[in-house]
Amino acid sequence: MTDALLCKILQMTYNSYQMSNNDNSANDYALAKLLNERVINIFTMVVDNRNTPDLTAVNRSYILMADELKRIYDRQPELKKISTPICWHVLENLEQAHEVVLSIEFTNSGSDYGKEHNSNVSTLCNRAKIDKPALSHQIEKLLNEADKNITYFKTELDKMYATLSFEGISVPVVAIGDKKYRLPSMREGLILNVITHCLNKHPNKQIDLSTLKSEFDEAKIGTAGLTNLREKIRKSHFDDNNLLSSFVRAYPKAILVRKTTELSDEQIEAIVLASS
C-alpha cells in the first residue's frame, strides 16, 4: 500500500468519524431540547400551585428525564457552556418542592424555570440543522411514560382549580382547564347580585351581611328582604349539593364566594350534563 493511498484511507476514516461525531452532537442537542421541555412543564405545574395531586408518577418521570439530561450534557461541551439556569439544575426531586422552593433564589427571581436556557439549546439545534432527534427505544419509552403522567397530572390539577365567572349578566361559567361549561341563566335578582358582587369585589373572602348591605347601599343596589343569606341561596345553583355548591359557603349573616375551588368527578359530571 502506497503512502498516498494510506493517507487517503486515514483521511476518509477521520472524515467519517467527524461526521458521525457531529451527527451525535446534533441529535443530543435536539434530544436535550425535547427532554427540557418536559421537565420544565412538570416543574412549572408543581411549583406554581400551592396544592397538587399526588406527585409520585410525574416526579418519577422528572427524575428519570433529569438523569438522562445530565448524561447528555456531560458528553456535550456546548450544552454544558449554557449558563442560564434550568429547573433540573436546582431541584433533582420534586417531593419537597413546596417546602424547599420558596428559599431558592432561582424561583424567587422571576425566572422562567428554564425556558431561556432551552432557547439556547434551540439555537444549537438550528446551527446543527436538526429539528427532531432520533430516539432509542429506551428514550421513546421514557417520553411516552412522561407524556402519559403529565396528561393525568394536569387533568387532576385542573379539577383542583376550577374557576367561576359570569357571561353577560346572569350566565354562570365554570372553567376546568381549557374547557368552559355554560350553565342555565340565573334569575336576575337579589341573590344573583350578591354572588356577582362578592365574586368581583371579595373573591375567596368571607364577608358579613352588614358590610354587604353597606356596599349595596353605596352602589344603589336594593337590599329589601336581605336578612338571611343562607335562605336566599336555597333553590339556586349554589344551594347545598347543587351544581355550584362548592363555590359558595353561606351562613345566615355571612357568605364566602370562591372564584376557584376543587370539584369532584361527580360534580364535574353534573356540570357537564347541565351545560349548554
C-alpha positions in Angstrom: 0.0 0.0 0.0 1.4 3.3 -1.1 1.8 6.2 1.4 -0.6 8.3 -0.7 -3.3 5.6 -0.6 -2.7 5.1 3.2 -3.1 8.9 3.7 -6.3 8.9 1.7 -7.8 6.0 3.7 -6.9 7.7 7.0 -8.4 11.0 5.9 -11.6 9.2 4.8 -11.8 7.4 8.2 -11.2 10.7 10.0 -13.9 12.4 8.0 -16.3 9.6 8.7 -15.6 9.9 12.4 -16.1 13.6 12.3 -19.4 13.3 10.5 -20.6 10.6 13.0 -19.5 12.7 15.9 -21.3 15.8 14.5 -24.4 13.8 13.9 -24.3 12.5 17.5 -23.9 16.1 18.8 -26.8 17.4 16.8 -29.0 14.5 17.9 -28.1 15.2 21.5 -29.0 18.9 21.1 -32.4 18.0 19.8 -32.9 15.4 22.4 -31.9 17.8 25.2 -34.4 20.4 23.9 -37.2 17.8 23.9 -36.4 16.5 27.4 -36.0 20.0 28.8 -39.5 20.9 27.5 -41.0 18.0 29.5 -39.1 18.7 32.8 -39.9 22.4 32.6 -43.6 21.6 32.1 -43.7 19.2 35.1 -41.7 21.7 37.3 -44.0 24.5 36.5 -47.2 22.6 37.2 -45.8 21.6 40.6 -44.2 24.7 42.0 -46.8 27.2 40.6 -49.6 25.6 42.5 -49.7 25.5 46.3 -51.7 22.3 46.3 -51.3 19.5 43.8 -52.5 15.9 43.1 -50.2 13.0 44.1 -46.7 13.7 42.7 -45.4 10.1 42.5 -45.8 9.4 38.8 -44.7 12.9 37.4 -41.8 13.1 39.9 -40.5 9.7 38.7 -40.6 11.0 35.1 -39.0 14.2 36.2 -36.1 12.4 37.9 -35.5 9.9 35.1 -35.5 12.6 32.4 -33.2 14.8 34.5 -30.8 11.8 34.8 -30.8 11.4 31.1 -30.2 15.1 30.6 -27.2 15.0 32.9 -25.7 12.3 30.8 -26.3 14.3 27.6 -24.8 17.5 29.0 -21.8 15.6 30.3 -20.9 14.4 26.9 -21.7 17.7 25.0 -19.4 20.6 26.0 -21.6 23.1 24.1 -24.6 22.2 26.3 -22.5 22.5 29.4 -21.5 26.0 28.5 -25.1 27.3 28.8 -25.0 29.4 31.9 -28.7 30.4 32.3 -30.5 28.3 35.0 -32.9 25.5 34.4 -35.1 23.7 36.9 -33.4 20.3 37.0 -30.1 22.0 38.0 -32.0 23.4 41.0 -34.2 20.5 42.2 -33.4 16.9 41.2 -36.5 15.7 43.1 -39.9 17.4 43.4 -41.1 15.6 46.6 -40.3 18.6 48.8 -40.8 21.2 46.1 -43.4 23.2 48.0 -41.3 23.2 51.2 -37.9 24.0 49.5 -38.8 26.1 46.5 -39.5 29.4 48.4 -36.0 29.5 49.7 -34.4 29.1 46.3 -33.2 32.2 44.6 -33.8 30.7 41.2 -37.6 30.6 41.7 -37.8 33.9 43.6 -36.1 35.9 40.9 -38.9 35.7 38.4 -37.2 33.0 36.4 -39.0 31.1 33.7 -37.7 27.8 35.2 -35.5 27.1 32.2 -37.2 28.4 29.0 -34.4 30.9 28.4 -31.9 28.1 28.9 -33.8 25.9 26.4 -33.9 28.7 23.9 -30.1 28.5 23.9 -30.4 24.7 23.3 -32.7 25.5 20.4 -30.0 27.8 19.0 -27.6 24.9 19.0 -30.2 22.8 17.2 -30.7 25.4 14.5 -26.9 25.7 13.9 -26.7 21.9 13.7 -29.7 21.9 11.3 -31.7 19.4 13.2 -35.4 19.6 14.2 -36.2 16.3 15.8 -33.9 13.7 17.4 -33.7 10.1 16.6 -35.0 8.2 19.6 -33.7 5.0 21.1 -36.4 2.5 22.3 -35.4 3.4 25.9 -35.8 7.2 25.4 -39.1 6.7 23.4 -40.5 4.6 26.3 -39.3 7.3 28.8 -41.0 10.1 26.8 -44.3 8.1 26.3 -44.5 7.4 30.0 -43.7 11.1 30.9 -46.4 12.3 28.5 -49.0 9.9 30.0 -48.1 11.1 33.5 -48.1 14.8 32.6 -51.6 14.4 31.0 -53.0 12.6 34.0 -51.5 15.1 36.4 -52.8 18.1 34.5 -56.3 16.6 34.4 -56.3 16.1 38.2 -54.8 19.6 38.7 -57.5 21.2 36.6 -60.1 19.6 38.8 -58.5 21.2 41.9 -58.5 24.7 40.3 -61.9 25.0 38.6 -63.0 28.7 38.3 -66.3 30.5 38.3 -67.2 33.5 36.2 -70.3 35.0 34.6 -71.0 35.8 31.0 -73.5 38.5 30.1 -75.1 39.3 33.4 -76.5 36.0 34.6 -74.9 33.0 32.9 -72.6 31.1 35.3 -69.5 29.7 33.5 -67.2 27.0 35.1 -63.8 26.7 33.6 -61.9 23.4 34.2 -58.6 23.6 32.5 -59.1 24.7 28.9 -62.8 23.7 28.9 -65.7 26.1 29.7 -69.2 25.0 30.7 -72.0 27.5 30.5 -74.9 26.7 32.8 -78.5 27.8 32.6 -79.0 31.5 33.3 -79.8 32.5 36.8 -82.9 34.6 37.5 -81.9 38.2 37.9 -82.5 39.5 41.4 -81.0 39.8 44.9 -79.1 36.5 45.1 -77.5 37.0 41.7 -76.4 40.5 42.8 -74.9 39.0 46.0 -73.0 36.3 44.1 -71.6 38.5 41.4 -70.8 41.3 43.8 -68.8 39.0 46.1 -67.1 37.3 43.2 -66.0 40.6 41.7 -65.2 42.5 44.9 -64.4 39.9 47.5 -63.4 36.6 45.8 -62.4 33.9 48.2 -63.1 36.1 51.2 -65.9 35.8 53.7 -68.0 39.0 54.0 -70.6 39.6 56.7 -74.2 40.7 55.9 -73.9 44.2 57.4 -70.8 45.0 55.3 -72.5 43.6 52.2 -75.6 45.8 52.8 -73.5 48.9 53.3 -71.7 48.3 50.0 -75.0 47.6 48.2 -76.5 50.9 49.6 -73.4 52.8 48.4 -73.8 51.2 44.9 -77.5 52.0 45.0 -78.5 48.3 44.8 -81.7 47.4 46.7 -81.4 45.1 49.7 -85.0 44.7 50.7 -85.6 41.2 52.0 -81.8 40.5 52.5 -81.9 39.2 56.1 -80.7 35.6 55.8 -78.1 34.8 53.2 -78.3 31.1 53.7 -82.1 31.2 53.0 -81.5 33.3 49.9 -79.1 30.8 48.4 -81.6 28.0 48.6 -83.0 26.8 45.3 -80.2 28.4 43.3 -77.3 26.8 41.5 -75.3 27.4 44.7 -77.6 25.6 47.1 -76.2 22.7 49.2 -75.4 19.7 46.9 -76.4 21.6 43.8 -74.3 22.2 40.8 -72.2 25.1 42.1 -72.3 24.5 45.8 -68.5 24.2 46.1 -68.1 27.8 45.1 -70.3 29.2 47.9 -70.3 28.9 51.7 -73.4 30.7 53.0 -74.4 31.4 56.6 -77.4 33.4 57.8 -75.2 36.5 58.4 -72.1 35.9 56.2 -71.1 34.5 52.8 -68.0 33.3 51.1 -67.9 33.1 47.3 -64.9 31.3 45.8 -63.5 32.2 42.4 -61.5 29.0 42.5 -62.4 25.6 44.1 -61.8 21.9 43.8 -64.5 19.8 42.2 -65.2 16.1 42.5 -65.7 13.9 39.4 -69.4 13.7 40.3 -69.7 17.5 40.4 -67.9 17.8 37.1 -70.2 15.2 35.5 -73.3 17.1 36.7 -71.9 20.4 35.4 -71.1 18.9 32.1 -74.6 17.4 31.8 -76.3 20.7 32.7 -74.1 22.9 30.5 -75.3 24.2 27.1 
